[in-house]
Amino acid sequence: MDVYIFDAIRTPRGKGHAEKGALGELRPVDLLSQLYGALEERNGITGEDVEAVILGCVGQVKGQGANVAKISTLYHGWGDHINGMTVNTFCSSGMTALGLAYAKVKAGLNDLMVAGGIEMLSQVPMFADKGAWFSDPQVADKTGYTIMGVSADLIASMEGFSFEELNQYALQSQQRAENATKKGYFNNSLIPVKDATGEILLEADECIRGNTKLEKLNSLPPIFEAFTTPQIREKIFQTYPRLQHLAHLHTVGTSPAMADGASLLLVGTLEKGRALGLQPKARIRSFDSTACEPIIMLLGGQLSAQKAIEKAGLERKHIGLHNFAEAFSASCLKYQRDLEVDPGLFNVNGGTMTMGHAQGASGAMITTTLLDEMNRSAIPFGVASISGGAGLGAAVVLESV
C-alpha cells in the first residue's frame, strides 16, 4: 500500500535558551495545538478524521513528559479516540515518528495519521531527563558515551577536514538559509506562532545569524576539548587505532544552534485522502532507521540515507535533493564526500546548524523543508536524513506526485 504526505507544516524555530527565545513563554502543548489548528484550517479536516498521532521528543520530562503526543491532542480538543505515542530516538526522533506512521499506514493499521516532533530546549534543556547513558559514570563508560561535539572532532580528524573547511561550510549554510528566508522559500509550510492574545510571537526562524562573515567564524575558538576526558580519549584511540591525533576544531559557529520548535506531517492512504478532499504533496518511497558505532555517533543518518535510497529502488544519481541534519560541519562534509553529492544538491536552503536544532522535532522539520524545495523546484526524488545520539540514524525518500 502506498503512503502519502498530504501536508507538512512547522513552527519557526525560536532560540532554545531560557529568557532569550521568542517561544519560551509557551507550553509545548500550546505550540502543538497551534499546529493542529493549522492542519484543520489548511486541509478542512477535524480531529475525528485523524486516527493516531506519533511525536518525537527527546526531553520527556516537565511539560514534555507524560506522553505529550496524546495529551496535546486532548488539550487541543481532538477526540478521545486518537491514539497518541511519544518516541525517543534522540535527535532522529521526529524522523522515527514519521517512519512509524509510514509503517502503520502501509500495514493497513491506520488510514490517516499525524507524525512529527516537539522540543522546547528553553524549558527542557539537554540532559534534563538525567538518563543513565550520560549521568551514570559506570553506564557511560561501558557504553562509550561521548558528547556529540567530540564525535564531530573525531570525524574531522579522521577525514582530514581543516578548520577553514568546516567554517566555509558553516558560512555557506548561513548564507543559504538567509537567502531562502528572504525569498520566502519556507512560507508555504511555516506557521507563525501566536501568544494567548493572538499576537504573533515569531514568524521566521530566530537562530539565523545574518551577515555572518568568514573572518568571524575563523576567529571563534574550538569548544569541545574540555569535554574530552582521559577516559573518553582512551576509548577513542582504542576504537580507532589508526587515528594519529584528535584535533579539536568545532566551534559554536560550526555546531547546531539549540532551538524551540515543532513540526507535523499529515500522512495516510490515497483513498482516505480522496474521501476527505486532500491533495497529496508527496509519496513516501522508503524509510530506514539504523545505527553506527556509538563513539563516532554522527554517521547514523548518512548510513540510513544510503539504505533508504536502495530500499526505494533508486540510485544516488536519481536523488535531486539531500536534506541532512547539520549535526556539525564535519558530518556534512563527510556525507557529501562519501555519497559523492554535488554541494549544489545538499542542504540547498541551509539546515539545523543555521536555523536551529529542536532535537525531537528536527527530523520532521528537515522533511518539511525538503518537501518545500521539491515542490518549488519540481524535483522528482529527495532524501531527508538525520543522525542521533548513540549512533542512531533515520532517513526517508520522498517522491513528488
N, C-alpha and C positions, 0 to 999 in steps of 0.2 A: 504493500500500500504506500503510495506517495504521500509525503508530508510537506505542507506548505506554510510559509510565513505570510500572514495577512496584514500585519502591521508590526512596526518596530519603533519604539519611542524611548526617549531618555530625558532625564533632567540635565541641566548644565551641571558641571562639576564645580562644587564650592571648595574653597581651601579647607583641608581637613585638620584645622587647628582650633582649639577652643578659643573663643572670643575674637578670632580673626576671619573665620569663614562666613560667607553670607547666609549659608543654610543652617548654621549652628543652632538657631533658636527653635528649629522644628524637630518634632519627634520622627523617628524612622517611619512609623505608620502614617504620619501626615504626608511625608514625601511620597510614599507608595499610594496613598489614597488619591493624590492629585494625578498620578499616572493612570490609576484605574479609571478615574473620571474621564481622562483624555481618551482612553481606549473606547469608552462608551460613546463619547461625543463624536469621535472621528469615524467610528465604524457602525454606529447605530445598533449596538448590542447592549445587553444588560447582563447583570451577574447571573441571571437564570440560564444564559446561553453557555456560560463557562463551567466546565466540569471540575477542573483542578488548577491549582497554582503551585508552581515549584520555583523557589527562590534560592539563590546562592547568598550566603552571608558567612563571613569568617569569624567576626567577633560576636558570638551568640550569647551575650550577657547584657544586662541592663535593658535598655529599650530595644535591643536587637535579640533578646532572649525569648524563651517561651514560644518557639515556633512562629516567628514573625510573619511567615507566609500565610498561615491560617488566621492569625489574629488580625493582620492587616485587612483581610477580606471582610471579616466581621466588623471591624472598625469602620470600613468604608460603607457597609450596609449591603454587601452582596449576600446571596442566600446561604443558609446554613448547610446546604448540600455540598458546597465546594470542599474538595479535599485539598488540604494545604500541607506542603512539605518544604522544610528548610534544610539545605545541604551545605556541607563544608568540605571543599577540596582546596582549601587555601585560595590563592589568587585565581585559580581556574574555576571557582565555584559557580559563577554566573554562566559560564560555558557548559559546565556539567549539568546545571539545571535545564538548559536548552537541550542537551543531549538526552536527558531522561524524558523530557516531554516528547522529543522526536521518537524515542523508543516506544513510549506508551501509545502514541498515536499510530505508529507503524504496526504495532502488535494488535491494534484494534481495541485497545482498552479504553481509549478516550477519543472523542471527535473534535473537541475544541478545548485548548488549554492556554494558560498564560505561563510563560517562563521568563526568568530574568535574575536580577540580583539587587541587593541593597547593601550599602556600607556608609556609615557616618563616623569617620575617624575623629571628628571633632568631639564626639560624645563617647565613643568606644574606641580608645586608642589601640594600636597594635599591642598584642600580648596581654590585653585586658582579661582574657579568659584564663590566664595563668596555666596553660597547658603543660603537661609533663615534658613534652618534647623540648621546650626551651627553659622551663622553670625548675625541673628536677635534674640536678647535675649528673646523677647516675644514668638516667634515661637519655639525657642529651649526649653524654659521652658514648654510650652504647649504640646510639642511632646515628652518630655522626652529625649532630646538629651544628649547623653553620649559618651565620647571618647572611642574608642574600647578597649584600654588597661585597662580602669576602668571596662568595662564589663568582660574582661578576669579575672581580680582580683575578681570580683563578683562570677564568676563561680568557681574559685579555692576556694574561701571562703565557698561557699555553698556545694561544693563537698568534702571539707576537704583535698584537694591536698596540699602537703607540698612544700616548696621552693626547696628542694632537688629533689622531684619527677619531678617538672617542668624542672629543669636543666638536669636531667637524660634524659628526653625525647628530649630536645634540643641537647644534645650530640649525642644521637642515630641518630637523623635526619642528623646532620653534617657528622657523620661517614658514613651513608648510601649514602648520596649524593656524598661524596668524592669517595667512592668505586665505585659507578655507573659511575661516570665521568672517573675515571682511567680505568675502564674495557670497556668503550665505549658503555654503555647501551643506551645512548641517540643519538648515532651517526646517526642512520637511519633517525631521524626527525630533527636533529639540522642543521640549515643553517648558515654557517659563514657569518658575516656581513662585508661588504667592504666599503671603502671610495670612493670618487669620482674618484680616480685614479686606483681603482681596488685592492688596498692593503687591506689585511684583518685587520679589526679593532678589532674584537672579535670572537673567535671560541669556547669558553667554558663559562659556567656560572661564572660571575665575583664575585658574592657575597659569594660563598662558602668559609668558613673560615677553611682552612686546619689545621690539627693538633690541633684542639680545645681540651682543657683539662677540665675535670670536676672541677678541682680546680679553674680555671679561671672563669668558669660560676658561681660557688658558691661565688666568690668574687665581682661579679657585683651588684650594688645597684638597688633596685626597683625604677621605674621611674614615676609611674602614680599617686602617692599620690597628687602631685602638681596640677593635673588636676581634682581632686575630690573637686569641690566647695561645700560650705554648701548646696546650692540648689540641686545639684546632689545627695549628700549624703542623704538628707532628702527624695528625691524621691525614692532612692534605698530602704531605710528602710520602706517607706510606701508601696512600691510594694512588697517587700519581708520581711514581718514582722517576719518570723521565723529566719531570719539572725541575728546571735548573734554579729558578729564582721566582719567588712570589712577589710581583710588583704591585704596589697599591696605587691605582690610577684613577678610580672613580671618585667623582666629587658630587656635590649637590646638583650641579648642572648636568651631570650625565647619569643621574638617578631619577626614578619616577617620583613625582610630587604626590604626597598623600592628599586624598580628597574625600569629600562627601558626594554621594550621588546614588541614583537608582536608574534601572533600565528594564523595560518589559517588552516581550515579543508575544504576539498573538499567533498561535500555532495550531494547525488542525488539518482535517481532510478537505479535499476539494469539494466533495459532496456537501459537507456541513457548511463550508464557506458559501457555496452557491445558494443553499437554503436560506442563509442569512443575508444574502446580497453582498458578500465580501469579495473583493478582488485580490487574488494572490500577488504578492510582490516578488516572491522567490520560492523555489523548491529546495528543500534541504536534500542535497545529493548524497551526503555521507556525514558521519560523525565518528570521531575517535577520541579515546582517552587512554593515556599510557603513563609511564613513569620512567625516569632515568636514575642513575646513581645519585643519592641524596646530597652528597657534599658539593658536587658541581651544580646540581639542582636545576639550573635555569635552561636546560636543554629539553625539558619535557614537552614544551609547546612546539618546538621545532620537529621533534620526533612524531608528535601527533599530526602535525601538518602533512608530513611525508606520508604517513599511513592513511590519513583521510583522503588525500589525493588518489592514492592507489585504490582504496575502497570505492571511490567514486568511479573507477574505471577510466581515469584520466591520466595524462602525463603532465609533467610540470609545464610544458610549453602551452598547455591549454589554459592555465591559470592566468587571468588578466590582472588580478589584484591580490596582494598579500597584505592582510592586516594582522600584524604580530604585536602583541602587547609589549611595550617597550620597558621590559624589566632590565634597565641599564643598557648603555650603548654597546657593550661587548657582545651581549647575546644577539642583538640586532645585526651587527656586522657578521657574526658567525653564521646566522641564518642565511643572510644574503650570499655568503661565500659558499656554504655547504650545498645549498639548493640552487646555486647559480642563478640568483634572481637579479634581474635588472633593477638598479635602485629606483628607476622611474616607475616601477610597479609595486614598490614596497612602502607601506605607510605613507601614501601619497598626500594625505591630509594631516600628517602628524600622528601622535599617539599618546599613550599614557604618561610618558616622560614629560610631555609638554602640557597636555590638557588635564592631567591628574589621574591618579590611580585610586579608584574607590573599590579596592580589593574584591569583595564578593560581587560587585556589580560590573567589574571591568570586562569580563568575558562577554556579557550581554551587550555592553556598550560598544566594544570593537566590532561585534557582529552587526550592530545597528549602523555604525558609521561605514562599514563595508557595504551594506545594502544601499545606503545613501549614494555612495560613489558608483556602485554597479548600475543603479538606475539612472544616475545623472549622465554617466559616460557610456551607457549601453554596453557594459562588459558582460559576456556570457557566463563566465565562471570566476568565482573568487573564493579565497580561503581565509578564515579568521582563526587564529590560534593564540594560546596563552600558556605560560608556564606558572606553576605554583610551588609552594613550599614542599620540601622533602622529595623533590624531583617530579612532582605530578605535572601532567600536561593535558590539554584538550584542544580539539580543533573541529571546525565544521566547514564543509564545502557547500557553497550556495550556487544555484543555477538560476539565471534570470528567466522569467516567464513573460 
